[in-house]
């Protein structure tokens, strides 16, 4: 039997490409996630991309994906690869 609360949740894995390191991308995403009530994490990867796992209500997750596609003012996002995500997070953190 599906739990209606958990079925309303959505989890996505994001990889953000472009000039996204050294421009406060992770801190800005943390602040946006907290505003939207999205849980998960964000981290820099060695290949100069940023990776994130986002989870929450479908509308909030969709909103953070839209935000990720533009990022903070100093970022220059080329593209965001979005795939289904997994996990159960209670807050949002920078890793």
C-alpha positions as CSV (number, residue, x, y, z in Angstrom):
1,X,0.0,0.0,0.0
2,X,1.4,3.4,-0.9
3,X,1.8,6.0,1.7
4,X,0.2,9.2,0.3
5,X,2.8,11.4,2.1
6,X,5.8,9.6,0.6
7,X,4.3,9.3,-2.8
8,X,4.0,13.1,-3.0
9,X,7.8,13.3,-2.5
10,X,10.2,13.5,-5.4
11,X,14.0,12.9,-5.5
12,X,16.3,13.9,-8.3
13,X,20.0,13.7,-8.9
14,X,21.5,16.8,-10.7
15,X,24.8,17.4,-12.4
16,X,25.4,21.1,-13.2
17,X,27.9,22.0,-15.9
18,X,29.4,25.4,-16.7
19,X,31.3,28.0,-14.6
20,X,29.7,26.7,-11.4
21,X,32.7,26.4,-9.0
22,X,34.1,29.3,-7.1
23,X,30.9,31.4,-7.6
24,X,29.0,30.6,-4.4
25,X,26.9,28.0,-6.2
26,X,26.8,25.5,-3.4
27,X,26.0,28.1,-0.7
28,X,23.4,29.7,-2.9
29,X,21.8,26.3,-3.6
30,X,21.7,25.6,0.2
31,X,19.9,28.9,0.8
32,X,17.4,28.3,-2.0
33,X,16.8,24.7,-0.8
34,X,16.1,25.9,2.7
35,X,13.6,28.5,1.4
36,X,11.8,25.9,-0.7
37,X,11.9,23.2,2.0
38,X,14.0,20.9,-0.2
39,X,16.3,18.3,1.5
40,X,19.4,16.7,0.1
41,X,23.0,17.8,-0.5
42,X,25.3,19.6,-3.0
43,X,29.0,19.2,-3.6
44,X,31.8,20.1,-6.0
45,X,33.2,17.3,-8.2
46,X,36.8,17.0,-9.4
47,X,35.7,17.6,-13.1
48,X,34.6,21.2,-12.1
49,X,30.9,20.3,-12.2
50,X,28.5,20.5,-9.2
51,X,26.5,17.5,-8.1
52,X,23.3,17.6,-6.0
53,X,20.6,15.3,-4.7
54,X,17.3,17.1,-4.1
55,X,14.2,15.7,-2.4
56,X,10.9,17.1,-1.3
57,X,7.5,18.0,-2.5
58,X,7.3,17.7,-6.3
59,X,6.6,21.5,-6.8
60,X,9.6,22.4,-4.6
61,X,11.9,20.0,-6.3
62,X,10.9,21.3,-9.7
63,X,11.5,24.9,-8.4
64,X,15.1,24.0,-7.3
65,X,15.8,22.4,-10.7
66,X,14.7,25.6,-12.4
67,X,16.9,27.5,-10.0
68,X,19.8,25.2,-10.7
69,X,19.5,25.9,-14.4
70,X,20.5,29.6,-13.8
71,X,22.3,29.4,-10.4
72,X,23.6,32.4,-8.5
73,X,24.5,35.7,-10.3
74,X,28.2,34.9,-10.8
75,X,27.5,31.4,-12.3
76,X,27.3,30.5,-15.9
77,X,25.3,27.3,-16.2
78,X,25.6,25.5,-19.5
79,X,23.3,22.6,-18.7
80,X,21.9,20.5,-15.9
81,X,21.6,16.7,-16.3
82,X,18.6,15.5,-14.3
83,X,18.1,11.8,-13.4
84,X,15.9,10.0,-10.8
85,X,17.4,10.2,-7.3
86,X,17.2,8.1,-4.2
87,X,17.6,8.6,-0.5
88,X,15.8,10.0,2.5
89,X,17.1,13.3,3.7
90,X,16.0,15.5,6.6
91,X,17.8,18.7,5.7
92,X,20.1,20.2,3.1
93,X,23.9,20.2,3.4
94,X,27.0,21.1,1.5
95,X,29.3,18.1,1.3
